[in-house]
Amino acid sequence: MIDPSDPFAASVDGFPVASDPENFRAREPLEVLVTRFSDAVRRGENPSIEEYVRRYGNWAEQIRELFPLIETLERWKSDKEMECLRRSVPDEFPVRRVGQYEFVRELGRGGMGIVFEAIRADSGRRFAVKLLPWRFAADMPHWKERFHREATTIARLQHANIVQVYTFGTHEGYCYYVMQLVEGVSLDWIIRRLRETNDLVYVDEIRRAGRKDPGASRDLPISQSNDHSGGLGRGSWHDFANIGVQVALALSHAHENGVLHNDVKPANLLLTGGGHVIVTDFGIGRPIDDDIAQGDEHPTGTLRYMAPERLLGHCDARSDVYSLGVTLYELATQTTAFDASDRRQLIELVMRSQPRPLGQVVPKIPPPLATIIQNAMAPEPAERYSSAQELATDLLRYTHGLSVRSTRAGLLRRALRWCARTAGFRRHVAVDK
């Protein structure tokens, strides 16, 4: 069947010829492919060079020669553009209101925007508003599309452990979306506090840090199992497992709806004083089908928590499982899994080494919990839990005193896989930030 949108498709005498909006017949075919590829990269997509080679074999040599250079240049331009835009954002943001939402205070800044606490004028309810902090960004299709994709991705994920998005719009040239206000602290705050003290991090401190309402006594204490301390300590193993269960169930819901998070890390997990965990920041989340079809040749995310296969251009639901495993490792040990200040060195650590076994870092950790975390962050996807739901199930088995399973392969098999992964790394071009 002829695809009329494909300028390379043959035409048949006697049938209407499709329109030529790109003026393809007046341009060299390779020029059209270059334009399409450049536009896709500029929009933040990850077009597969090998897919272009497969589909347009007559230009395979030129595509393999030109497209990597084009991709590098476009991403460099995009990074420089974003860098310039970020520098242009003032410390004190001038906008104090969008639509019905009056800003109360700034909550944080990320790669794609500023988040404010806001009050809706007609109801007095409090929300979080994420703002693309450049006026008339609506006239910048690339950034507007990315921002809109983030909002719509989260909005279609309805789960108790995923931040809710309510509406999206523009106001006087600013793009924004409105979401649930989570009065809690990030998990990296918890890890930092546990590292600083041998005492408990009490619920009251967590509530104050998260600006919790003083009258919120209806919340349950963080501990819901063996610990009845009213706080978190370095040995709150069941609490750590309960945190992992909530995140794993949220990821399972996202995966069932066809979305990868792609940046699971402590900073993107919020914990309330009641022990409830909310997964945030699906800004670089992508449809699973896109990742399978197109690959992930230039992955975005945080290297320290990125699954090794993502650095080689592959990912699926198990990549998010890996990132959660690294997060739980850091929560349980209060140490970084991969410690390197140099980017290249960090990539090599992720690809070619494994963190110290949990039992060596924290001898008191229960072996079943250590096994679960090691299963989740196994460097080979086949050795991990096949889904976030499986990880949640094993964490629940641990909290109920039941046996957990090991996904570890034999020593010889792991050695062979390590050799294959190392060979792949040597062929791989360093990824973007």
N, C-alpha and C positions, 0 to 999 in steps of 0.2 A: 504494500500500500504506500502511495506517495505521500510524503509529509510536505504539505504546501508551505510550511514555515521553514523548511530546509532549503537553502539556495542551491544545494548540491543535488537535490532530487531531480530526476529526469522529468521532462514534460512530454505529454502525449498529444500528437496532432489531433485537432478537432475538439479538444477539451479546453476550457478556460485556463489561462495561466495566472497563477497567484500574483498578487501585487508585490512590488519590490520596494518596501518602505526604506530599506537600507541602501537603495540605489546600488545593489550588488553588481548588476551587469556593467556598471560604469567603473567598477573598482576591481583591483586584483583580488582573487579569492582569498589569498593568504592575509591580505590586509583586513578583510572582513573578519576572519577568525581572530586575528590579533586584537581587533577592536572589541569583539565579543568577550574574549578572554580578559582583556584589561578592564572592561566595564564590570565583569563579574567579580574580579579581585577588588576593585574599587568599592563595590557594594558590601564588602566584608565576607563574601562567599569563599569557598575553597574549591574552585573548579579543578578537576583532575586532568593533568597534562596527558596521562596515559589514555584517558577516555577520548581526548581530542585526537591522539595518535591513532587509536583504534578506529574512530569514526571517519577520520580524514587521512587515510593512509598515504595518499599521493603527496601529502606535505609532511610526512612523519619526520623526516630528517630536519626540515626547517623548524617544525614545532618543537622538537626536542632541543634544538639549539637556541631558539629565540625565547620560548615561553618561560623557562626558569629565570632568565634575565629580566623579562617584563614583570614577572611576579615579584621578584626582589625589589625592583625599582618602584612598583606601585605600592608595595607594603612599606617601603622606606618613606615614600611621599606621605602615605597615610599616617605613619608614626610621627613624622615631622609636623604634619598638620595638627594632629592631636596634641603634640607637645606644645606647639605655639598657642593653641586654643586654651590648654590648661594654664599656661602662664598668664593668659589674659583674664582669667577669673580672679576678681579681687578677693582679698581676705574677708572683707565685710561685704557680703553680697547685697546689692542695692534693692532687689525685688523683695517685697514683704508680703505679697499676696498674689495668688492666681485663682481666678474665678471666685468661688465662695470660700476659699481656703486661706485663712490668715496665718502667716508663719509665726511660730512662737520662738523657736530656736533651731539652730543647725545641729543635726545629729551626726553627720559624717559625710565624707567625700570619697568617691571611687573613680574608676576609670571612665565611667559613662555618666556621671552626674553628681549632684549634691542632694542629700536627703534632709528634709526639714520636718520637725514636728509642727503640725498645723491644726487649727480649730476651724471647723465649718461654721460659718456665721449664722446660718438659719437654724442649726440644731445644737450647737455648742459641743458636738462630739469631736474627739481628737483623732487625727489620722497622721500617717506619714506621707509626705509628698516628695517624690523624686523628680528633680528638675534637670533638664539638659541646659547647662548654665550659659549658653550662648544665644543671644537674641537673634531671632530670625534663622535659627537652626532649621526651621521648617523649610527654608529655601536651600538647605544643604541636604539633598536626597540621601546621601550615604549615611549621615549621622541620624537623620530622622528615621530612616528605615530600620537601622539597628536598634534605636531606642523604642520604636513602635513594636518591633519583633520581641524585645524583652518584655514589654508590658503584656502583649497578647499571649506570649508563652506562659507567663505566670498566671494570667487571668483564667486560662482554661484548666489549670490544675487546682482542683477543689479538694483540699486535704487539711486535716487539723494541724499537721506539722509543716505546712507550707504557707508562707506569707500570702495573704489574699490581696489581689488587685481589684479595685472597684471601678475605676474609670480612667480615661486617657483623653488628653486634649491639648490645646494650645491657648496661650494667653499673652497678648501683646507681643507676639513673636517668639515666645518661649514654649517649648514642648515639655509636658509634665504628665505624670500619672499618679493616682492616689491609691494608697495601699493601707493595709492594717498597720496600726502602730503597736509594735511589740515592746513592752516595757521590760526589758531584760538586758543581760550582758552577753557579749560574745564569748564563745568557748575559749578563745585565746586569752581573754581576760581571766577566766577561771584558771587556765593552765599557768599563767603568770603569777597569780595569787598563790596557787598551790606550791609553786617553785619558791616563793618568797617566805613562806611560813611553814612551820611544823604543826601549827594549830589548825583548827577547822576554819573554813571560809563559811561563816554563818549565813543563814537565810536572810537575816536582816541586812547584812552587808550587801548581799546580792541585790536585794530589793532597793536599797538606797542607791547603789551604783546604777541600777536600771531605772531609777526614778519611779520606783513602785509606789502606788498609793498607800499611805500609812494605814488606811482602813481595810486593806485587802486581806483580812484574816481568814477569809473563806478559802484561801489557797491551802493546799495540802503541803506538808513539809517535803523537801526534796527527796529524802529517803522514803522509799515505799517498800523496802524489803528488810534486809538484816540490820541496817544501820538506823538508829533512832536518835541521831545526834542533832538533827535540825540543821545540818550543814554538810559541806563536802570536805573530806580530808584526803590525804594521799592514798589511803587504803580503802576508799569508798568504792570497792570493786563492783558491787551490785548497782550502785548509782551510775557508775561509768557504763555498765552494761545497759541500763535503762535508757541512758542518753543515746547509746548506739542503736537500740531498738527503734526509738522514735525516728531517728534520722534514716535508718534503713527502710522503715515503712514508708516514709515520705518519698524516698528515692524510688522504691518499688512502684508507688502510685505514678510518679513521673514517667518511669520506664514503660509502665503499662499503657500510658497515654502517648507513648512515642517520643519522649523528650529525655535527653541526657542533660545532666547539670553541667558537667565539665569543669567545675571549679569548687568541688567540695573541700572545705578546709575549716579550721576552727573559727576564723574571722567571719565566715558566712553562716554560722550556726548560733542562734540566740537562745539563751537559757533564762527563763523567768524564775522568780523566787519560789514559784510553785513547782519547779522541776519540769516545766513544759518546754520542749525544744521546738524552735521554728527555723526551718531552712529558708534562707534568703538568697538573693542575688543569682537569678537565673539569666543574667545578662549575656553570658556566652553559651547558654544552653542551646542545643540544636536538635532537630528531629533525628531520631535514630536512623531512619531510612536514608537520610542525606549522608550521614557518616559512613554507612555501609556502601552506598553507591559511589560517593565522591572521594572517600578517604578523608584524612585530616592532616594534609601535608605540612601545614603551618599551624599547629595547634596553639590556641590561646588558653591561658589559665596560669596557675601558679606552679612553677617547676617543682618545688619541694614536695608537692602533693600529687604530681602528675604521674599517671601510670606509664611504665616503660614503653608499652606498645603505642601510646599516643605520640611519643617522640619518633616513632618509625612510620607514622601515618595511618595508624589503625586505632579504632576504639569501638566499644559497645558498652552495654550496661555494666560489664565487669570492670570497666575503667573507673566508673564511679564507686564501685565496691572497693577498689584498691585505695582510692583517695580517702574514703571513710576509714579504711583500715589504718592508714598512716595517721589520720586524725586521732583515732582511738589509741594508737601507740603513743602519741605525744601526750594525750590526756592521762594515760596510765603511768607513764614514766616521767612526765614533765621535762622531757628532753626532746630535741629535734631529731627526727629519724635520719635526716641527711643534712650534715653540717658542712657547708662550704660557702665562702663569700664570693668566689669566682664563678661566673655563670657556666663556663665550660666544664669546670671541675664538678659543679653540681650535676650537670647532665651526665657526666661519666659515672658519678656515684649512683644516680638513679638507674642507669642502664646496666652497670657492671658490678654492683655490690648490693649487699643487704644490710639493714641496720643490725646492731647487736641484738641477740635474742632477748626478749623481754625478761626472762628469768635471770639473765646476767645483770641487766640494768636495775631491775627491782626484784630481788629474790623472793619477796613475800607475795608476789602476784599469784593468784590461784592458777595452776597449770591449765585447767579448762579454758579460762579467759585468755590466757596467753596463746593457746592453740587457736582460738577463734580469730584473734587479731592477726596472728601469723598466717592463717588461712586467707583472710581477707586481703592482706597486702603481699601475697606471694607474687614474685616478679613475673611468672608465667600465668596468663589468663586461665589456662586449663587447670591450674592448681588452685584457683580461687573458688569461692562460692559462685555458682553459675548465675545467681541473681541476688538482688538486695533482699528479696523475701527469704531466701535460704539463710542469709546472714542473720536477719531478724529472728528467724526460727531458732538458730543455734544459740543466739544470745538469750532468748527466752528459756531455752532448755537449761542453760547455765544458771539463770536466776532461780529456776525451780529445782535445782539440784540433780538434773538429769544429765546423762552422758552426752558429749558433743562429738562431732565427727572430725576427722583429719582429712584434708584434701592433698596432703603432701605426697608427691611422687617419690620413687626410690632415688638413691644417690646418683646412680649412673644416668638415669633419665634426666635428673636436674642438671647434671654436668653437661649432657649433650645439648639441652635447651639453652644453657648459659652460653655455650660456644656459638650456637646459632644466633642468639640475641647480640652477642658481641660483634659477630661478623656483620650483622645488619647495622649496628651502630656505626661501624667504621665506614659503611657506604653512605651513611645518612648525612645530609647537610644540616648544620646547626639550625635549630628552630628559632623563630622570632620570639621576642619577649611576650 
